[in-house]
Amino acid sequence: MKLHTTKTTLNSATVCFRFITDITQGYSLFSLSTPMHKNAFLLYKPKDDVIKVHVNDLTTDFLSLPSPPNTWHSMCTTWSSNNGLSQLFVNGKLTIKRFVSFKKPITGVPSIILGQEQDEYGGGFDAKQAFTGMISKVHMWDYVLSTTELRAYEKGENFTPGNVLNWRALDFDPSGLASVDEDPEYVVKCP
């Protein structure tokens, strides 16, 4: 599923979504590529308890984050170019902050794909890295959400919708076998 935005510069970012899957091999959840960086902002889950966050082709690993199959999970990822730090908020738990990319904003017309990593700008997909399941309530902001805002999103309470991507007003193109469910709350991804 390809998502569209008009933003071409991100000095900071927060991405939040919910997902469910029954697969256990590695998969990509969110991929933002630019002409300069194929992994400008990538969330990749290589195995059950690890989430890799890539920013401008640099990466850091977050460990001890299990996400059992056939269960809905809530995940938010934050990053700021001011200090280079990224942090995850998974199923109501805040991780430590980890350094990933410093003093370099994400720039360029973004190609944003749900459920598949881009090995090149807008393409280069590897079927072995594909997500199979459902992704819902995708929001992206061009700033780091506070812990209070992250908790409001996670609990489904009143929160400010994303100003880069807003699930309720999403501009998207289904591609491959991805489809939008009849219930507009869910995006269905199939291999």
ZAKEVO-395963 format. One record per residue (C-alpha): residue number from 1; residue in one letter; x, y, z. Coordinates in Angstrom, 2 decimals, always signed. Example, Ala and Ser with C-alpha at 12.3 -4.5 7.8 and 13.67 -1.06 7.14 Angstrom:
2
+-----+----+---------+---------+---------+
!   i ! aa !      c1 !      c2 !      c3 !
+-----+----+---------+---------+---------+
!   1 !  A !  +12.30 !   -4.50 !   +7.80 !
!   2 !  S !  +13.67 !   -1.06 !   +7.14 !
+-----+----+---------+---------+---------+
END
This chain:
191
+-----+----+---------+---------+---------+
!   i ! aa !      c1 !      c2 !      c3 !
+-----+----+---------+---------+---------+
!   1 !  M !   +0.00 !   +0.00 !   +0.00 !
!   2 !  K !   +1.58 !   +3.27 !   -1.13 !
!   3 !  L !   +0.78 !   +6.37 !   +0.94 !
!   4 !  H !   +1.11 !   +9.98 !   -0.23 !
!   5 !  T !   +2.07 !  +13.20 !   +1.56 !
!   6 !  T !   +3.10 !  +16.69 !   +0.50 !
!   7 !  K !   +5.81 !  +16.96 !   +3.20 !
!   8 !  T !   +9.33 !  +16.89 !   +1.78 !
!   9 !  T !  +11.37 !  +17.75 !   +4.90 !
!  10 !  L !  +11.18 !  +16.08 !   +8.30 !
!  11 !  N !  +13.42 !  +17.41 !  +11.09 !
!  12 !  S !  +11.62 !  +15.06 !  +13.49 !
!  13 !  A !   +9.00 !  +12.37 !  +13.11 !
!  14 !  T !   +6.53 !  +10.20 !  +14.98 !
!  15 !  V !   +4.78 !   +7.28 !  +13.28 !
!  16 !  C !   +1.99 !   +5.37 !  +15.04 !
!  17 !  F !   -0.12 !   +2.43 !  +13.86 !
!  18 !  R !   -1.76 !   -0.79 !  +14.98 !
!  19 !  F !   -1.03 !   -4.18 !  +13.42 !
!  20 !  I !   -1.86 !   -7.88 !  +13.66 !
!  21 !  T !   -0.16 !  -10.80 !  +11.91 !
!  22 !  D !   +0.35 !  -14.52 !  +12.23 !
!  23 !  I !   +3.76 !  -14.67 !  +10.52 !
!  24 !  T !   +6.98 !  -15.15 !  +12.46 !
!  25 !  Q !   +9.67 !  -14.43 !   +9.85 !
!  26 !  G !  +11.06 !  -10.91 !   +9.37 !
!  27 !  Y !   +8.85 !   -8.23 !   +7.86 !
!  28 !  S !   +8.68 !   -4.51 !   +7.20 !
!  29 !  L !   +5.90 !   -2.48 !   +8.79 !
!  30 !  F !   +6.58 !   +1.06 !   +7.52 !
!  31 !  S !   +9.03 !   +2.20 !   +4.85 !
!  32 !  L !   +9.72 !   +5.81 !   +3.86 !
!  33 !  S !  +12.28 !   +6.14 !   +1.09 !
!  34 !  T !  +13.65 !   +9.27 !   -0.60 !
!  35 !  P !  +15.79 !   +9.66 !   -3.72 !
!  36 !  M !  +18.85 !  +10.08 !   -1.43 !
!  37 !  H !  +18.08 !   +7.37 !   +1.18 !
!  38 !  K !  +16.33 !   +4.06 !   +0.51 !
!  39 !  N !  +15.82 !   +3.67 !   +4.27 !
!  40 !  A !  +15.03 !   +7.27 !   +5.17 !
!  41 !  F !  +12.59 !   +6.04 !   +7.86 !
!  42 !  L !  +12.09 !   +2.29 !   +8.10 !
!  43 !  L !  +10.54 !   +0.09 !  +10.78 !
!  44 !  Y !  +11.62 !   -3.51 !  +10.27 !
!  45 !  K !  +10.97 !   -6.52 !  +12.50 !
!  46 !  P !  +13.62 !   -9.18 !  +11.71 !
!  47 !  K !  +12.46 !  -11.53 !  +14.48 !
!  48 !  D !   +9.93 !  -11.72 !  +17.29 !
!  49 !  D !  +11.51 !   -9.50 !  +19.95 !
!  50 !  V !  +13.58 !   -7.05 !  +17.83 !
!  51 !  I !  +12.54 !   -3.90 !  +15.98 !
!  52 !  K !  +15.06 !   -2.12 !  +13.77 !
!  53 !  V !  +14.63 !   +1.62 !  +13.26 !
!  54 !  H !  +16.43 !   +3.08 !  +10.24 !
!  55 !  V !  +16.81 !   +6.82 !   +9.66 !
!  56 !  N !  +18.72 !   +8.13 !   +6.64 !
!  57 !  D !  +20.20 !   +4.64 !   +6.08 !
!  58 !  L !  +21.56 !   +4.41 !   +9.65 !
!  59 !  T !  +20.05 !   +1.87 !  +12.04 !
!  60 !  T !  +19.54 !   +1.00 !  +15.68 !
!  61 !  D !  +17.99 !   -2.08 !  +17.27 !
!  62 !  F !  +15.37 !   -2.13 !  +19.99 !
!  63 !  L !  +15.41 !   -5.43 !  +21.89 !
!  64 !  S !  +13.06 !   -7.37 !  +24.17 !
!  65 !  L !   +9.89 !   -6.24 !  +22.40 !
!  66 !  P !   +7.84 !   -9.40 !  +21.86 !
!  67 !  S !   +4.73 !   -9.20 !  +19.71 !
!  68 !  P !   +2.92 !  -12.54 !  +19.81 !
!  69 !  P !   +1.06 !  -13.57 !  +16.64 !
!  70 !  N !   -2.70 !  -13.16 !  +16.22 !
!  71 !  T !   -2.81 !  -10.26 !  +18.67 !
!  72 !  W !   -3.35 !   -6.57 !  +17.91 !
!  73 !  H !   -0.31 !   -4.45 !  +18.74 !
!  74 !  S !   +0.06 !   -0.68 !  +19.03 !
!  75 !  M !   +3.39 !   +0.84 !  +18.01 !
!  76 !  C !   +4.70 !   +4.40 !  +17.89 !
!  77 !  T !   +8.22 !   +5.37 !  +16.85 !
!  78 !  T !   +9.76 !   +8.79 !  +17.45 !
!  79 !  W !  +12.94 !  +10.39 !  +16.10 !
!  80 !  S !  +14.48 !  +13.86 !  +16.32 !
!  81 !  S !  +17.35 !  +15.15 !  +14.17 !
!  82 !  N !  +18.20 !  +17.64 !  +16.96 !
!  83 !  N !  +19.61 !  +14.93 !  +19.23 !
!  84 !  G !  +19.55 !  +11.91 !  +16.89 !
!  85 !  L !  +17.48 !   +9.85 !  +19.33 !
!  86 !  S !  +14.72 !   +7.40 !  +18.53 !
!  87 !  Q !  +12.28 !   +5.77 !  +20.94 !
!  88 !  L !   +9.50 !   +3.20 !  +20.67 !
!  89 !  F !   +6.19 !   +3.01 !  +22.48 !
!  90 !  V !   +4.90 !   -0.56 !  +22.03 !
!  91 !  N !   +1.70 !   -1.84 !  +23.60 !
!  92 !  G !   +1.79 !   +0.83 !  +26.29 !
!  93 !  K !   +5.48 !   +0.43 !  +27.14 !
!  94 !  L !   +8.09 !   +3.09 !  +26.47 !
!  95 !  T !  +11.58 !   +1.89 !  +25.52 !
!  96 !  I !  +14.89 !   +3.54 !  +26.26 !
!  97 !  K !  +16.06 !   +6.14 !  +23.74 !
!  98 !  R !  +18.68 !   +5.02 !  +21.22 !
!  99 !  F !  +20.90 !   +7.07 !  +18.95 !
! 100 !  V !  +20.25 !   +6.59 !  +15.23 !
! 101 !  S !  +20.84 !   +9.72 !  +13.08 !
! 102 !  F !  +21.97 !  +13.20 !  +14.13 !
! 103 !  K !  +21.62 !  +16.73 !  +12.67 !
! 104 !  K !  +20.41 !  +15.48 !   +9.30 !
! 105 !  P !  +16.73 !  +15.89 !   +8.42 !
! 106 !  I !  +14.88 !  +13.54 !   +6.10 !
! 107 !  T !  +14.59 !  +15.43 !   +2.80 !
! 108 !  G !  +13.16 !  +14.75 !   -0.64 !
! 109 !  V !   +9.86 !  +13.60 !   -2.09 !
! 110 !  P !   +8.99 !  +10.55 !   +0.02 !
! 111 !  S !   +7.84 !   +7.17 !   -1.20 !
! 112 !  I !   +5.90 !   +5.63 !   +1.71 !
! 113 !  I !   +4.96 !   +1.94 !   +1.68 !
! 114 !  L !   +3.09 !   -0.04 !   +4.34 !
! 115 !  G !   +4.12 !   -3.66 !   +4.81 !
! 116 !  Q !   +7.11 !   -3.82 !   +2.46 !
! 117 !  E !  +10.70 !   -2.55 !   +2.58 !
! 118 !  Q !  +11.97 !   -0.52 !   -0.37 !
! 119 !  D !  +15.40 !   -1.70 !   -1.50 !
! 120 !  E !  +15.38 !   +1.23 !   -3.89 !
! 121 !  Y !  +13.34 !   +4.44 !   -4.08 !
! 122 !  G !   +9.74 !   +3.38 !   -4.74 !
! 123 !  G !  +10.51 !   -0.29 !   -5.41 !
! 124 !  G !  +13.03 !   -3.11 !   -5.18 !
! 125 !  F !  +10.68 !   -5.21 !   -3.07 !
! 126 !  D !  +11.71 !   -8.56 !   -1.57 !
! 127 !  A !   +8.80 !  -10.97 !   -1.01 !
! 128 !  K !  +10.67 !  -12.50 !   +1.95 !
! 129 !  Q !  +10.38 !   -9.16 !   +3.81 !
! 130 !  A !   +6.66 !   -8.65 !   +3.16 !
! 131 !  F !   +4.17 !   -8.18 !   +5.96 !
! 132 !  T !   +1.03 !  -10.31 !   +5.89 !
! 133 !  G !   -1.78 !   -9.22 !   +8.18 !
! 134 !  M !   -3.66 !   -6.02 !   +8.94 !
! 135 !  I !   -2.38 !   -2.52 !   +9.63 !
! 136 !  S !   -4.69 !   +0.15 !  +11.02 !
! 137 !  K !   -4.86 !   +3.73 !  +12.26 !
! 138 !  V !   -1.63 !   +4.96 !  +10.64 !
! 139 !  H !   -0.64 !   +8.49 !  +11.64 !
! 140 !  M !   +2.60 !  +10.39 !  +11.11 !
! 141 !  W !   +3.63 !  +13.75 !  +12.57 !
! 142 !  D !   +6.58 !  +16.00 !  +11.76 !
! 143 !  Y !   +7.46 !  +16.31 !  +15.44 !
! 144 !  V !   +8.08 !  +14.05 !  +18.43 !
! 145 !  L !   +4.90 !  +13.30 !  +20.35 !
! 146 !  S !   +5.04 !  +13.65 !  +24.12 !
! 147 !  T !   +4.54 !  +10.60 !  +26.34 !
! 148 !  T !   +1.04 !  +11.90 !  +27.16 !
! 149 !  E !   +0.18 !  +12.12 !  +23.43 !
! 150 !  L !   +1.62 !   +8.63 !  +22.80 !
! 151 !  R !   -0.53 !   +7.21 !  +25.59 !
! 152 !  A !   -3.63 !   +8.96 !  +24.22 !
! 153 !  Y !   -3.03 !   +7.40 !  +20.79 !
! 154 !  E !   -2.40 !   +3.95 !  +22.30 !
! 155 !  K !   -5.60 !   +4.10 !  +24.37 !
! 156 !  G !   -7.66 !   +5.41 !  +21.44 !
! 157 !  E !   -8.42 !   +8.61 !  +23.33 !
! 158 !  N !   -8.68 !  +12.08 !  +21.86 !
! 159 !  F !   -5.38 !  +12.92 !  +20.13 !
! 160 !  T !   -4.27 !  +15.29 !  +17.38 !
! 161 !  P !   -4.28 !  +13.39 !  +14.06 !
! 162 !  G !   -1.03 !  +13.16 !  +12.12 !
! 163 !  N !   -0.06 !  +16.22 !  +10.08 !
! 164 !  V !   +2.03 !  +14.16 !   +7.63 !
! 165 !  L !   -0.26 !  +11.09 !   +7.41 !
! 166 !  N !   -3.78 !  +11.05 !   +8.87 !
! 167 !  W !   -5.64 !   +7.71 !   +8.84 !
! 168 !  R !   -9.04 !   +9.42 !   +8.49 !
! 169 !  A !   -7.91 !  +11.36 !   +5.40 !
! 170 !  L !   -5.33 !   +9.00 !   +3.93 !
! 171 !  D !   -4.20 !   +9.51 !   +0.34 !
! 172 !  F !   -3.15 !   +6.06 !   -0.87 !
! 173 !  D !   -2.82 !   +3.64 !   -3.78 !
! 174 !  P !   -3.39 !   -0.06 !   -3.13 !
! 175 !  S !   -0.74 !   -2.13 !   -4.87 !
! 176 !  G !   +0.01 !   -5.80 !   -5.30 !
! 177 !  L !   -2.40 !   -7.83 !   -3.20 !
! 178 !  A !   -2.96 !   -5.10 !   -0.61 !
! 179 !  S !   -6.56 !   -4.05 !   -0.17 !
! 180 !  V !   -8.73 !   -1.90 !   +2.02 !
! 181 !  D !  -11.24 !   -3.87 !   +4.06 !
! 182 !  E !  -14.94 !   -2.99 !   +3.88 !
! 183 !  D !  -14.51 !   -1.71 !   +7.43 !
! 184 !  P !  -12.41 !   +1.43 !   +6.81 !
! 185 !  E !  -10.60 !   +0.91 !  +10.12 !
! 186 !  Y !   -8.30 !   -1.72 !   +8.60 !
! 187 !  V !   -5.85 !   -2.09 !   +5.74 !
! 188 !  V !   -5.48 !   -5.71 !   +4.75 !
! 189 !  K !   -2.13 !   -6.94 !   +3.46 !
! 190 !  C !   -1.85 !  -10.30 !   +1.76 !
! 191 !  P !   +1.19 !  -11.98 !   +0.16 !
+-----+----+---------+---------+---------+
END
